[in-house]
Amino acid sequence: MTVAAMWEARAADGRGAELAVWVREVALPALRGSAGLERTELFGASGDRVLLITWWSGEPVPVADPPAELIGRPVHCWSFTSEHVE
């Protein structure tokens, strides 16, 4: 079973680039080597939002919370199981 874990944060005003750097330099290295991690993908969106999707063959490892000064609201996290792939 594949599980996709989504981690989404809205950066504090004007700090989206810094938040994305934090994900690349801190959060992703902390996940690398975790059992079951298959893939990671990082996205940016309007409103200084940063989205990290990780794919797992088993239970996802949680992503650390970023420094409080980088975020404009609490981080949102969801996990999904694969239902159909083409």
PDB file of N, CA, C and O in Angstrom:
ATOM      1  N   MET A   1       0.851  -1.180   0.000  1.00  0.00           N
ATOM      2  CA  MET A   1       0.000   0.000   0.000  1.00  0.00           C
ATOM      3  C   MET A   1       0.893   1.238   0.000  1.00  0.00           C
ATOM      4  O   MET A   1       1.847   1.326   0.773  1.00  0.00           O
ATOM      5  N   THR A   2       0.579   2.175  -0.859  1.00  0.00           N
ATOM      6  CA  THR A   2       1.297   3.447  -0.908  1.00  0.00           C
ATOM      7  C   THR A   2       0.498   4.506  -0.172  1.00  0.00           C
ATOM      8  O   THR A   2      -0.711   4.632  -0.361  1.00  0.00           O
ATOM      9  N   VAL A   3       1.186   5.265   0.668  1.00  0.00           N
ATOM     10  CA  VAL A   3       0.579   6.368   1.398  1.00  0.00           C
ATOM     11  C   VAL A   3       1.257   7.652   0.940  1.00  0.00           C
ATOM     12  O   VAL A   3       2.485   7.744   0.921  1.00  0.00           O
ATOM     13  N   ALA A   4       0.451   8.641   0.573  1.00  0.00           N
ATOM     14  CA  ALA A   4       0.966   9.971   0.253  1.00  0.00           C
ATOM     15  C   ALA A   4       0.690  10.866   1.449  1.00  0.00           C
ATOM     16  O   ALA A   4      -0.450  10.982   1.900  1.00  0.00           O
ATOM     17  N   ALA A   5       1.730  11.492   1.954  1.00  0.00           N
ATOM     18  CA  ALA A   5       1.575  12.413   3.082  1.00  0.00           C
ATOM     19  C   ALA A   5       1.782  13.826   2.566  1.00  0.00           C
ATOM     20  O   ALA A   5       2.809  14.135   1.961  1.00  0.00           O
ATOM     21  N   MET A   6       0.799  14.679   2.811  1.00  0.00           N
ATOM     22  CA  MET A   6       0.873  16.072   2.374  1.00  0.00           C
ATOM     23  C   MET A   6       1.109  16.959   3.585  1.00  0.00           C
ATOM     24  O   MET A   6       0.455  16.818   4.619  1.00  0.00           O
ATOM     25  N   TRP A   7       2.051  17.870   3.436  1.00  0.00           N
ATOM     26  CA  TRP A   7       2.428  18.834   4.479  1.00  0.00           C
ATOM     27  C   TRP A   7       2.340  20.197   3.818  1.00  0.00           C
ATOM     28  O   TRP A   7       3.020  20.446   2.822  1.00  0.00           O
ATOM     29  N   GLU A   8       1.511  21.085   4.357  1.00  0.00           N
ATOM     30  CA  GLU A   8       1.307  22.393   3.726  1.00  0.00           C
ATOM     31  C   GLU A   8       1.428  23.484   4.785  1.00  0.00           C
ATOM     32  O   GLU A   8       0.838  23.408   5.862  1.00  0.00           O
ATOM     33  N   ALA A   9       2.218  24.504   4.436  1.00  0.00           N
ATOM     34  CA  ALA A   9       2.401  25.633   5.352  1.00  0.00           C
ATOM     35  C   ALA A   9       2.269  26.939   4.584  1.00  0.00           C
ATOM     36  O   ALA A   9       2.712  27.055   3.441  1.00  0.00           O
ATOM     37  N   ARG A  10       1.655  27.912   5.230  1.00  0.00           N
ATOM     38  CA  ARG A  10       1.619  29.265   4.679  1.00  0.00           C
ATOM     39  C   ARG A  10       2.686  30.053   5.422  1.00  0.00           C
ATOM     40  O   ARG A  10       2.699  30.112   6.652  1.00  0.00           O
ATOM     41  N   ALA A  11       3.566  30.649   4.659  1.00  0.00           N
ATOM     42  CA  ALA A  11       4.658  31.408   5.259  1.00  0.00           C
ATOM     43  C   ALA A  11       4.148  32.732   5.823  1.00  0.00           C
ATOM     44  O   ALA A  11       3.112  33.249   5.405  1.00  0.00           O
ATOM     45  N   ALA A  12       4.885  33.253   6.761  1.00  0.00           N
ATOM     46  CA  ALA A  12       4.637  34.620   7.217  1.00  0.00           C
ATOM     47  C   ALA A  12       4.825  35.534   6.008  1.00  0.00           C
ATOM     48  O   ALA A  12       5.551  35.186   5.076  1.00  0.00           O
ATOM     49  N   ASP A  13       4.186  36.685   6.015  1.00  0.00           N
ATOM     50  CA  ASP A  13       4.219  37.602   4.871  1.00  0.00           C
ATOM     51  C   ASP A  13       5.625  37.792   4.323  1.00  0.00           C
ATOM     52  O   ASP A  13       6.545  38.194   5.034  1.00  0.00           O
ATOM     53  N   GLY A  14       5.763  37.487   3.026  1.00  0.00           N
ATOM     54  CA  GLY A  14       7.024  37.706   2.329  1.00  0.00           C
ATOM     55  C   GLY A  14       8.120  36.702   2.637  1.00  0.00           C
ATOM     56  O   GLY A  14       9.265  36.903   2.232  1.00  0.00           O
ATOM     57  N   ARG A  15       7.796  35.618   3.350  1.00  0.00           N
ATOM     58  CA  ARG A  15       8.845  34.672   3.763  1.00  0.00           C
ATOM     59  C   ARG A  15       8.714  33.309   3.093  1.00  0.00           C
ATOM     60  O   ARG A  15       9.280  32.324   3.568  1.00  0.00           O
ATOM     61  N   GLY A  16       7.965  33.251   1.984  1.00  0.00           N
ATOM     62  CA  GLY A  16       7.772  31.984   1.286  1.00  0.00           C
ATOM     63  C   GLY A  16       9.061  31.360   0.810  1.00  0.00           C
ATOM     64  O   GLY A  16       9.249  30.150   0.938  1.00  0.00           O
ATOM     65  N   ALA A  17       9.955  32.167   0.261  1.00  0.00           N
ATOM     66  CA  ALA A  17      11.235  31.638  -0.223  1.00  0.00           C
ATOM     67  C   ALA A  17      12.052  31.069   0.933  1.00  0.00           C
ATOM     68  O   ALA A  17      12.675  30.015   0.798  1.00  0.00           O
ATOM     69  N   GLU A  18      12.050  31.760   2.058  1.00  0.00           N
ATOM     70  CA  GLU A  18      12.787  31.264   3.232  1.00  0.00           C
ATOM     71  C   GLU A  18      12.202  29.952   3.740  1.00  0.00           C
ATOM     72  O   GLU A  18      12.939  29.049   4.135  1.00  0.00           O
ATOM     73  N   LEU A  19      10.881  29.851   3.728  1.00  0.00           N
ATOM     74  CA  LEU A  19      10.232  28.618   4.173  1.00  0.00           C
ATOM     75  C   LEU A  19      10.600  27.468   3.243  1.00  0.00           C
ATOM     76  O   LEU A  19      10.887  26.366   3.712  1.00  0.00           O
ATOM     77  N   ALA A  20      10.597  27.703   1.943  1.00  0.00           N
ATOM     78  CA  ALA A  20      10.975  26.656   0.986  1.00  0.00           C
ATOM     79  C   ALA A  20      12.423  26.222   1.204  1.00  0.00           C
ATOM     80  O   ALA A  20      12.732  25.033   1.123  1.00  0.00           O
ATOM     81  N   VAL A  21      13.302  27.168   1.476  1.00  0.00           N
ATOM     82  CA  VAL A  21      14.706  26.830   1.766  1.00  0.00           C
ATOM     83  C   VAL A  21      14.780  25.974   3.026  1.00  0.00           C
ATOM     84  O   VAL A  21      15.533  25.000   3.060  1.00  0.00           O
ATOM     85  N   TRP A  22      14.017  26.317   4.059  1.00  0.00           N
ATOM     86  CA  TRP A  22      14.010  25.531   5.289  1.00  0.00           C
ATOM     87  C   TRP A  22      13.577  24.096   5.000  1.00  0.00           C
ATOM     88  O   TRP A  22      14.164  23.153   5.530  1.00  0.00           O
ATOM     89  N   VAL A  23      12.553  23.928   4.161  1.00  0.00           N
ATOM     90  CA  VAL A  23      12.103  22.572   3.824  1.00  0.00           C
ATOM     91  C   VAL A  23      13.222  21.814   3.128  1.00  0.00           C
ATOM     92  O   VAL A  23      13.511  20.670   3.480  1.00  0.00           O
ATOM     93  N   ARG A  24      13.864  22.453   2.126  1.00  0.00           N
ATOM     94  CA  ARG A  24      14.942  21.784   1.380  1.00  0.00           C
ATOM     95  C   ARG A  24      16.158  21.472   2.248  1.00  0.00           C
ATOM     96  O   ARG A  24      16.770  20.413   2.107  1.00  0.00           O
ATOM     97  N   GLU A  25      16.507  22.390   3.143  1.00  0.00           N
ATOM     98  CA  GLU A  25      17.760  22.244   3.899  1.00  0.00           C
ATOM     99  C   GLU A  25      17.609  21.569   5.259  1.00  0.00           C
ATOM    100  O   GLU A  25      18.594  21.083   5.814  1.00  0.00           O
ATOM    101  N   VAL A  26      16.400  21.531   5.802  1.00  0.00           N
ATOM    102  CA  VAL A  26      16.203  20.951   7.134  1.00  0.00           C
ATOM    103  C   VAL A  26      15.218  19.775   7.097  1.00  0.00           C
ATOM    104  O   VAL A  26      15.565  18.664   7.497  1.00  0.00           O
ATOM    105  N   ALA A  27      14.002  20.018   6.620  1.00  0.00           N
ATOM    106  CA  ALA A  27      12.967  18.983   6.680  1.00  0.00           C
ATOM    107  C   ALA A  27      13.293  17.788   5.784  1.00  0.00           C
ATOM    108  O   ALA A  27      13.210  16.643   6.228  1.00  0.00           O
ATOM    109  N   LEU A  28      13.661  18.045   4.533  1.00  0.00           N
ATOM    110  CA  LEU A  28      13.942  16.930   3.629  1.00  0.00           C
ATOM    111  C   LEU A  28      15.149  16.107   4.067  1.00  0.00           C
ATOM    112  O   LEU A  28      15.062  14.879   4.057  1.00  0.00           O
ATOM    113  N   PRO A  29      16.274  16.719   4.452  1.00  0.00           N
ATOM    114  CA  PRO A  29      17.390  15.894   4.933  1.00  0.00           C
ATOM    115  C   PRO A  29      17.022  15.045   6.150  1.00  0.00           C
ATOM    116  O   PRO A  29      17.541  13.941   6.314  1.00  0.00           O
ATOM    117  N   ALA A  30      16.132  15.552   7.000  1.00  0.00           N
ATOM    118  CA  ALA A  30      15.707  14.782   8.175  1.00  0.00           C
ATOM    119  C   ALA A  30      14.893  13.552   7.774  1.00  0.00           C
ATOM    120  O   ALA A  30      14.891  12.554   8.494  1.00  0.00           O
ATOM    121  N   LEU A  31      14.202  13.610   6.636  1.00  0.00           N
ATOM    122  CA  LEU A  31      13.396  12.483   6.172  1.00  0.00           C
ATOM    123  C   LEU A  31      14.206  11.457   5.388  1.00  0.00           C
ATOM    124  O   LEU A  31      13.882  10.269   5.392  1.00  0.00           O
ATOM    125  N   ARG A  32      15.259  11.915   4.718  1.00  0.00           N
ATOM    126  CA  ARG A  32      16.049  11.015   3.862  1.00  0.00           C
ATOM    127  C   ARG A  32      16.565   9.832   4.672  1.00  0.00           C
ATOM    128  O   ARG A  32      17.053   9.988   5.791  1.00  0.00           O
ATOM    129  N   GLY A  33      16.447   8.665   4.088  1.00  0.00           N
ATOM    130  CA  GLY A  33      16.884   7.458   4.767  1.00  0.00           C
ATOM    131  C   GLY A  33      15.820   6.839   5.654  1.00  0.00           C
ATOM    132  O   GLY A  33      16.041   5.767   6.219  1.00  0.00           O
ATOM    133  N   SER A  34      14.666   7.490   5.790  1.00  0.00           N
ATOM    134  CA  SER A  34      13.583   6.929   6.599  1.00  0.00           C
ATOM    135  C   SER A  34      13.035   5.676   5.930  1.00  0.00           C
ATOM    136  O   SER A  34      12.881   5.632   4.709  1.00  0.00           O
ATOM    137  N   ALA A  35      12.744   4.674   6.722  1.00  0.00           N
ATOM    138  CA  ALA A  35      12.200   3.424   6.195  1.00  0.00           C
ATOM    139  C   ALA A  35      10.891   3.687   5.463  1.00  0.00           C
ATOM    140  O   ALA A  35       9.982   4.324   5.995  1.00  0.00           O
ATOM    141  N   GLY A  36      10.812   3.188   4.242  1.00  0.00           N
ATOM    142  CA  GLY A  36       9.582   3.288   3.479  1.00  0.00           C
ATOM    143  C   GLY A  36       9.435   4.525   2.622  1.00  0.00           C
ATOM    144  O   GLY A  36       8.487   4.613   1.841  1.00  0.00           O
ATOM    145  N   LEU A  37      10.346   5.493   2.739  1.00  0.00           N
ATOM    146  CA  LEU A  37      10.236   6.703   1.918  1.00  0.00           C
ATOM    147  C   LEU A  37      10.568   6.370   0.475  1.00  0.00           C
ATOM    148  O   LEU A  37      11.655   5.876   0.176  1.00  0.00           O
ATOM    149  N   GLU A  38       9.627   6.641  -0.419  1.00  0.00           N
ATOM    150  CA  GLU A  38       9.803   6.329  -1.835  1.00  0.00           C
ATOM    151  C   GLU A  38      10.112   7.560  -2.684  1.00  0.00           C
ATOM    152  O   GLU A  38      10.874   7.485  -3.648  1.00  0.00           O
ATOM    153  N   ARG A  39       9.517   8.685  -2.318  1.00  0.00           N
ATOM    154  CA  ARG A  39       9.628   9.865  -3.190  1.00  0.00           C
ATOM    155  C   ARG A  39       9.222  11.099  -2.418  1.00  0.00           C
ATOM    156  O   ARG A  39       8.412  11.026  -1.495  1.00  0.00           O
ATOM    157  N   THR A  40       9.790  12.242  -2.800  1.00  0.00           N
ATOM    158  CA  THR A  40       9.382  13.526  -2.230  1.00  0.00           C
ATOM    159  C   THR A  40       9.208  14.526  -3.364  1.00  0.00           C
ATOM    160  O   THR A  40       9.883  14.439  -4.390  1.00  0.00           O
ATOM    161  N   GLU A  41       8.306  15.467  -3.172  1.00  0.00           N
ATOM    162  CA  GLU A  41       8.086  16.529  -4.153  1.00  0.00           C
ATOM    163  C   GLU A  41       7.697  17.801  -3.408  1.00  0.00           C
ATOM    164  O   GLU A  41       6.820  17.786  -2.543  1.00  0.00           O
ATOM    165  N   LEU A  42       8.357  18.893  -3.754  1.00  0.00           N
ATOM    166  CA  LEU A  42       8.140  20.179  -3.096  1.00  0.00           C
ATOM    167  C   LEU A  42       7.510  21.150  -4.089  1.00  0.00           C
ATOM    168  O   LEU A  42       7.970  21.271  -5.225  1.00  0.00           O
ATOM    169  N   PHE A  43       6.453  21.844  -3.656  1.00  0.00           N
ATOM    170  CA  PHE A  43       5.728  22.799  -4.491  1.00  0.00           C
ATOM    171  C   PHE A  43       5.650  24.143  -3.787  1.00  0.00           C
ATOM    172  O   PHE A  43       5.676  24.213  -2.558  1.00  0.00           O
ATOM    173  N   GLY A  44       5.555  25.199  -4.564  1.00  0.00           N
ATOM    174  CA  GLY A  44       5.245  26.526  -4.053  1.00  0.00           C
ATOM    175  C   GLY A  44       3.946  26.985  -4.693  1.00  0.00           C
ATOM    176  O   GLY A  44       3.620  26.568  -5.804  1.00  0.00           O
ATOM    177  N   ALA A  45       3.205  27.838  -4.005  1.00  0.00           N
ATOM    178  CA  ALA A  45       1.934  28.334  -4.532  1.00  0.00           C
ATOM    179  C   ALA A  45       1.751  29.790  -4.129  1.00  0.00           C
ATOM    180  O   ALA A  45       2.481  30.322  -3.293  1.00  0.00           O
ATOM    181  N   SER A  46       0.764  30.413  -4.741  1.00  0.00           N
ATOM    182  CA  SER A  46       0.473  31.798  -4.402  1.00  0.00           C
ATOM    183  C   SER A  46       0.161  31.912  -2.915  1.00  0.00           C
ATOM    184  O   SER A  46      -0.204  30.933  -2.264  1.00  0.00           O
ATOM    185  N   GLY A  47       0.309  33.104  -2.400  1.00  0.00           N
ATOM    186  CA  GLY A  47       0.054  33.325  -0.982  1.00  0.00           C
ATOM    187  C   GLY A  47       1.171  32.808  -0.098  1.00  0.00           C
ATOM    188  O   GLY A  47       0.954  32.533   1.083  1.00  0.00           O
ATOM    189  N   ASP A  48       2.389  32.669  -0.670  1.00  0.00           N
ATOM    190  CA  ASP A  48       3.546  32.189   0.100  1.00  0.00           C
ATOM    191  C   ASP A  48       3.270  30.843   0.765  1.00  0.00           C
ATOM    192  O   ASP A  48       3.632  30.624   1.921  1.00  0.00           O
ATOM    193  N   ARG A  49       2.617  29.933   0.012  1.00  0.00           N
ATOM    194  CA  ARG A  49       2.344  28.601   0.528  1.00  0.00           C
ATOM    195  C   ARG A  49       3.385  27.621   0.000  1.00  0.00           C
ATOM    196  O   ARG A  49       3.838  27.725  -1.140  1.00  0.00           O
ATOM    197  N   VAL A  50       3.750  26.679   0.841  1.00  0.00           N
ATOM    198  CA  VAL A  50       4.716  25.639   0.496  1.00  0.00           C
ATOM    199  C   VAL A  50       4.058  24.297   0.778  1.00  0.00           C
ATOM    200  O   VAL A  50       3.483  24.086   1.846  1.00  0.00           O
ATOM    201  N   LEU A  51       4.149  23.392  -0.191  1.00  0.00           N
ATOM    202  CA  LEU A  51       3.531  22.078  -0.080  1.00  0.00           C
ATOM    203  C   LEU A  51       4.593  21.014  -0.307  1.00  0.00           C
ATOM    204  O   LEU A  51       5.319  21.056  -1.300  1.00  0.00           O
ATOM    205  N   LEU A  52       4.683  20.073   0.600  1.00  0.00           N
ATOM    206  CA  LEU A  52       5.576  18.934   0.471  1.00  0.00           C
ATOM    207  C   LEU A  52       4.719  17.679   0.440  1.00  0.00           C
ATOM    208  O   LEU A  52       3.906  17.447   1.334  1.00  0.00           O
ATOM    209  N   ILE A  53       4.911  16.868  -0.605  1.00  0.00           N
ATOM    210  CA  ILE A  53       4.232  15.584  -0.691  1.00  0.00           C
ATOM    211  C   ILE A  53       5.303  14.513  -0.639  1.00  0.00           C
ATOM    212  O   ILE A  53       6.283  14.553  -1.383  1.00  0.00           O
ATOM    213  N   THR A  54       5.098  13.547   0.257  1.00  0.00           N
ATOM    214  CA  THR A  54       6.006  12.413   0.361  1.00  0.00           C
ATOM    215  C   THR A  54       5.210  11.143   0.134  1.00  0.00           C
ATOM    216  O   THR A  54       4.057  11.042   0.552  1.00  0.00           O
ATOM    217  N   TRP A  55       5.831  10.165  -0.535  1.00  0.00           N
ATOM    218  CA  TRP A  55       5.191   8.880  -0.808  1.00  0.00           C
ATOM    219  C   TRP A  55       5.909   7.812  -0.003  1.00  0.00           C
ATOM    220  O   TRP A  55       7.138   7.771   0.047  1.00  0.00           O
ATOM    221  N   TRP A  56       5.119   6.946   0.629  1.00  0.00           N
ATOM    222  CA  TRP A  56       5.645   5.952   1.551  1.00  0.00           C
ATOM    223  C   TRP A  56       5.076   4.576   1.264  1.00  0.00           C
ATOM    224  O   TRP A  56       3.931   4.443   0.833  1.00  0.00           O
ATOM    225  N   SER A  57       5.886   3.554   1.505  1.00  0.00           N
ATOM    226  CA  SER A  57       5.393   2.170   1.497  1.00  0.00           C
ATOM    227  C   SER A  57       5.257   1.767   2.966  1.00  0.00           C
ATOM    228  O   SER A  57       6.053   0.987   3.489  1.00  0.00           O
ATOM    229  N   GLY A  58       4.263   2.300   3.596  1.00  0.00           N
ATOM    230  CA  GLY A  58       4.045   2.079   5.023  1.00  0.00           C
ATOM    231  C   GLY A  58       3.689   3.389   5.697  1.00  0.00           C
ATOM    232  O   GLY A  58       3.258   4.340   5.045  1.00  0.00           O
ATOM    233  N   GLU A  59       3.867   3.430   6.982  1.00  0.00           N
ATOM    234  CA  GLU A  59       3.485   4.600   7.778  1.00  0.00           C
ATOM    235  C   GLU A  59       4.424   5.775   7.530  1.00  0.00           C
ATOM    236  O   GLU A  59       5.640   5.619   7.649  1.00  0.00           O
ATOM    237  N   PRO A  60       3.888   6.956   7.185  1.00  0.00           N
ATOM    238  CA  PRO A  60       4.735   8.134   6.953  1.00  0.00           C
ATOM    239  C   PRO A  60       5.405   8.619   8.237  1.00  0.00           C
ATOM    240  O   PRO A  60       4.856   8.502   9.333  1.00  0.00           O
ATOM    241  N   VAL A  61       6.585   9.155   8.070  1.00  0.00           N
ATOM    242  CA  VAL A  61       7.284   9.824   9.166  1.00  0.00           C
ATOM    243  C   VAL A  61       6.837  11.283   9.142  1.00  0.00           C
ATOM    244  O   VAL A  61       6.833  11.896   8.074  1.00  0.00           O
ATOM    245  N   PRO A  62       6.464  11.852  10.275  1.00  0.00           N
ATOM    246  CA  PRO A  62       6.016  13.250  10.279  1.00  0.00           C
ATOM    247  C   PRO A  62       7.147  14.217   9.916  1.00  0.00           C
ATOM    248  O   PRO A  62       8.316  13.980  10.217  1.00  0.00           O
ATOM    249  N   VAL A  63       6.761  15.298   9.268  1.00  0.00           N
ATOM    250  CA  VAL A  63       7.696  16.381   8.940  1.00  0.00           C
ATOM    251  C   VAL A  63       7.759  17.314  10.148  1.00  0.00           C
ATOM    252  O   VAL A  63       6.739  17.618  10.768  1.00  0.00           O
ATOM    253  N   ALA A  64       8.947  17.752  10.465  1.00  0.00           N
ATOM    254  CA  ALA A  64       9.123  18.678  11.590  1.00  0.00           C
ATOM    255  C   ALA A  64       8.398  19.994  11.322  1.00  0.00           C
ATOM    256  O   ALA A  64       8.182  20.374  10.172  1.00  0.00           O
ATOM    257  N   ASP A  65       8.029  20.672  12.386  1.00  0.00           N
ATOM    258  CA  ASP A  65       7.449  22.007  12.244  1.00  0.00           C
ATOM    259  C   ASP A  65       8.555  23.012  11.982  1.00  0.00           C
ATOM    260  O   ASP A  65       9.621  22.933  12.593  1.00  0.00           O
ATOM    261  N   PRO A  66       8.315  23.957  11.082  1.00  0.00           N
ATOM    262  CA  PRO A  66       9.316  24.992  10.812  1.00  0.00           C
ATOM    263  C   PRO A  66       9.392  25.987  11.972  1.00  0.00           C
ATOM    264  O   PRO A  66       8.515  25.995  12.836  1.00  0.00           O
ATOM    265  N   PRO A  67      10.422  26.818  11.998  1.00  0.00           N
ATOM    266  CA  PRO A  67      10.502  27.860  13.024  1.00  0.00           C
ATOM    267  C   PRO A  67       9.252  28.743  12.974  1.00  0.00           C
ATOM    268  O   PRO A  67       8.770  29.093  11.897  1.00  0.00           O
ATOM    269  N   ALA A  68       8.750  29.088  14.127  1.00  0.00           N
ATOM    270  CA  ALA A  68       7.506  29.856  14.238  1.00  0.00           C
ATOM    271  C   ALA A  68       7.542  31.154  13.452  1.00  0.00           C
ATOM    272  O   ALA A  68       6.513  31.577  12.925  1.00  0.00           O
ATOM    273  N   GLU A  69       8.688  31.791  13.361  1.00  0.00           N
ATOM    274  CA  GLU A  69       8.760  33.080  12.669  1.00  0.00           C
ATOM    275  C   GLU A  69       8.601  32.950  11.153  1.00  0.00           C
ATOM    276  O   GLU A  69       8.378  33.950  10.472  1.00  0.00           O
ATOM    277  N   LEU A  70       8.714  31.735  10.618  1.00  0.00           N
ATOM    278  CA  LEU A  70       8.559  31.536   9.177  1.00  0.00           C
ATOM    279  C   LEU A  70       7.126  31.273   8.746  1.00  0.00           C
ATOM    280  O   LEU A  70       6.809  31.385   7.562  1.00  0.00           O
ATOM    281  N   ILE A  71       6.249  30.924   9.695  1.00  0.00           N
ATOM    282  CA  ILE A  71       4.897  30.533   9.282  1.00  0.00           C
ATOM    283  C   ILE A  71       3.846  31.553   9.704  1.00  0.00           C
ATOM    284  O   ILE A  71       3.956  32.214  10.737  1.00  0.00           O
ATOM    285  N   GLY A  72       2.815  31.651   8.851  1.00  0.00           N
ATOM    286  CA  GLY A  72       1.726  32.587   9.098  1.00  0.00           C
ATOM    287  C   GLY A  72       0.539  31.952   9.793  1.00  0.00           C
ATOM    288  O   GLY A  72      -0.355  32.659  10.259  1.00  0.00           O
ATOM    289  N   ARG A  73       0.514  30.628   9.871  1.00  0.00           N
ATOM    290  CA  ARG A  73      -0.540  29.877  10.560  1.00  0.00           C
ATOM    291  C   ARG A  73       0.000  28.472  10.797  1.00  0.00           C
ATOM    292  O   ARG A  73       1.031  28.110  10.230  1.00  0.00           O
ATOM    293  N   PRO A  74      -0.669  27.676  11.617  1.00  0.00           N
ATOM    294  CA  PRO A  74      -0.178  26.318  11.855  1.00  0.00           C
ATOM    295  C   PRO A  74      -0.105  25.495  10.565  1.00  0.00           C
ATOM    296  O   PRO A  74      -0.894  25.692   9.640  1.00  0.00           O
ATOM    297  N   VAL A  75       0.835  24.592  10.526  1.00  0.00           N
ATOM    298  CA  VAL A  75       1.020  23.679   9.395  1.00  0.00           C
ATOM    299  C   VAL A  75      -0.168  22.724   9.334  1.00  0.00           C
ATOM    300  O   VAL A  75      -0.704  22.320  10.366  1.00  0.00           O
ATOM    301  N   HIS A  76      -0.577  22.367   8.111  1.00  0.00           N
ATOM    302  CA  HIS A  76      -1.632  21.371   7.894  1.00  0.00           C
ATOM    303  C   HIS A  76      -0.993  20.107   7.339  1.00  0.00           C
ATOM    304  O   HIS A  76      -0.113  20.180   6.481  1.00  0.00           O
ATOM    305  N   CYS A  77      -1.429  18.950   7.823  1.00  0.00           N
ATOM    306  CA  CYS A  77      -0.912  17.659   7.357  1.00  0.00           C
ATOM    307  C   CYS A  77      -2.067  16.702   7.114  1.00  0.00           C
ATOM    308  O   CYS A  77      -3.031  16.664   7.879  1.00  0.00           O
ATOM    309  N   TRP A  78      -1.955  15.926   6.031  1.00  0.00           N
ATOM    310  CA  TRP A  78      -2.940  14.899   5.709  1.00  0.00           C
ATOM    311  C   TRP A  78      -2.204  13.699   5.145  1.00  0.00           C
ATOM    312  O   TRP A  78      -1.136  13.843   4.550  1.00  0.00           O
ATOM    313  N   SER A  79      -2.761  12.533   5.326  1.00  0.00           N
ATOM    314  CA  SER A  79      -2.256  11.324   4.677  1.00  0.00           C
ATOM    315  C   SER A  79      -3.367  10.728   3.830  1.00  0.00           C
ATOM    316  O   SER A  79      -4.541  10.770   4.198  1.00  0.00           O
ATOM    317  N   PHE A  80      -2.979  10.178   2.697  1.00  0.00           N
ATOM    318  CA  PHE A  80      -3.913   9.570   1.754  1.00  0.00           C
ATOM    319  C   PHE A  80      -3.369   8.214   1.333  1.00  0.00           C
ATOM    320  O   PHE A  80      -2.155   8.028   1.250  1.00  0.00           O
ATOM    321  N   THR A  81      -4.264   7.265   1.067  1.00  0.00           N
ATOM    322  CA  THR A  81      -3.847   6.001   0.491  1.00  0.00           C
ATOM    323  C   THR A  81      -4.224   5.991  -0.983  1.00  0.00           C
ATOM    324  O   THR A  81      -5.243   6.553  -1.384  1.00  0.00           O
ATOM    325  N   SER A  82      -3.398   5.354  -1.769  1.00  0.00           N
ATOM    326  CA  SER A  82      -3.611   5.282  -3.208  1.00  0.00           C
ATOM    327  C   SER A  82      -4.834   4.420  -3.518  1.00  0.00           C
ATOM    328  O   SER A  82      -4.962   3.303  -3.017  1.00  0.00           O
ATOM    329  N   GLU A  83      -5.720   4.947  -4.341  1.00  0.00           N
ATOM    330  CA  GLU A  83      -6.926   4.235  -4.758  1.00  0.00           C
ATOM    331  C   GLU A  83      -6.855   3.767  -6.205  1.00  0.00           C
ATOM    332  O   GLU A  83      -7.444   2.746  -6.560  1.00  0.00           O
ATOM    333  N   HIS A  84      -6.137   4.509  -7.037  1.00  0.00           N
ATOM    334  CA  HIS A  84      -6.098   4.175  -8.465  1.00  0.00           C
ATOM    335  C   HIS A  84      -4.920   4.886  -9.113  1.00  0.00           C
ATOM    336  O   HIS A  84      -4.683   6.067  -8.857  1.00  0.00           O
ATOM    337  N   VAL A  85      -4.177   4.164  -9.956  1.00  0.00           N
ATOM    338  CA  VAL A  85      -3.041   4.735 -10.682  1.00  0.00           C
ATOM    339  C   VAL A  85      -3.163   4.308 -12.137  1.00  0.00           C
ATOM    340  O   VAL A  85      -3.469   3.150 -12.422  1.00  0.00           O
ATOM    341  N   GLU A  86      -2.927   5.236 -13.057  1.00  0.00           N
ATOM    342  CA  GLU A  86      -2.911   4.894 -14.492  1.00  0.00           C
ATOM    343  C   GLU A  86      -1.557   5.211 -15.071  1.00  0.00           C
ATOM    344  O   GLU A  86      -1.330   4.999 -16.263  1.00  0.00           O
TER     345      GLU A  86
END
